[in-house]
Amino acid sequence: MVDRLAAAREAAASVPDPELPAVTIAELGILRDVALRVDGRVEVTITPTYSGCPAMTMITLDIARAMDAAGFPDAVVRTVLTPAWTSEWLTPAAHRKLAEAGIAPPRRGKPVCPRCASEATETISDFGATACKALHRCLVCREPFEAFKCH
Amino acid sequence: MATTSIAVTETPLVLTLLRRADDALVLGHRLSEWTGHAPTLEEELALPNIALDLIGQARALYQYAGELSGHDEDQLAYLRDAAAYRNCLLVEQPNGDFARTIARQMLYTAFIDPFWRAATASTDATIAAIAGKAEKETAYHLRHAGEWLVRLGDGTEESHRRAQDAVDWLWPYTGELFESDAAEQQMIAAGVLPDPATLRDAWDRTMEALLTRATLHRPSDGWAQTGGRRGVHSEHLGTLLAEMQILQRTYPGARW
């Protein structure tokens, strides 16, 4: 039983975020729980980053597919809203992988340029290509970059 | 073939949920109309992002209202006529120029942001959870609208004039935000949702401070437009719904 649950956990945790494929849903804090229900089915619990995050449908499908491949074809994916997701749930691995992908990880104060590590940056737009990101510019290397919002 | 509208049994809780959900959906739809037409690339990103948050909030509220009334979220959005919509008149007003869109956004968000913050203490766990998501998003929306109103008001002669015209035009629609009726009062008494009337002082302070920074003049509170909460809408909601609902009305149950 424990092995089965561990295998299910691993399968769910390795699903990449469809809009940020460098990081997994576990590293982003979207995956909240993987449990065995009394009826023997695996239940995967996720939470949206933003109310209107359009990736949630895709994430649900991707989890179902990953669970199917791992031998849990009848797994159930459940979405919860509470506790509300926060960018503080991003793991150290998520911070590192986002920076490697050219996206500044969330940080109170000004984001650090993912290219030259300068702290001299300015906001171009509070909104970006996805709900969880904003646009910034580095004042040293002059390159624009995306930053994960503190939320 | 057209689809028949659904009839929703509006218990006090369902009615209260629909009022919040319809506000979010209608305003979200209005903002989505800017897609491809926004004045700058940054706004092209901002307005649809805000629309997405609002429509996400609406979906969560419709799902809950649907569980209680025996409909699904799509039926509640697509199969009710204007007279069954419970949104306030402010959010259905046309986009107009950019100043009017920003003024509408500011006037509404200065109300709904503290509303959701107060609703995080709801005695209803589902509403508290939805509010917990929404209040973080509306705080961001408030900043966006506020910065723009100041930039427009304290900008050029023309942007100032347009911003003042927008605030003057929309002001009579703001009184309705603070209304409630007997059904909603039952929910307020049960601690399910905050009383909109109690948020008026906070709204006044937010608007007063912002209008001052924007060098705009605060219109006087006079006669206020009302009716949206009981389905008496301006002509604009009908055309909005016609566009939003045409696919489901024409091809019932169509799916992607």
Interface residues (C-beta under 8 A of the other chain):
Chain A: P48 Y50 S51 G52 C53 P54 V80 L81 T82 P83 A84 W85 I124 S125 D126 F127 G128 A129 A131 L135 H151
Chain B: L41 E42 L45 A46 N49 I50 A51 L52 D53 L54 I55 G56 Q57 R59 A60 A125 A128 A129 I130 G132 K133 A134 K136 E137 Y140 R143 H144
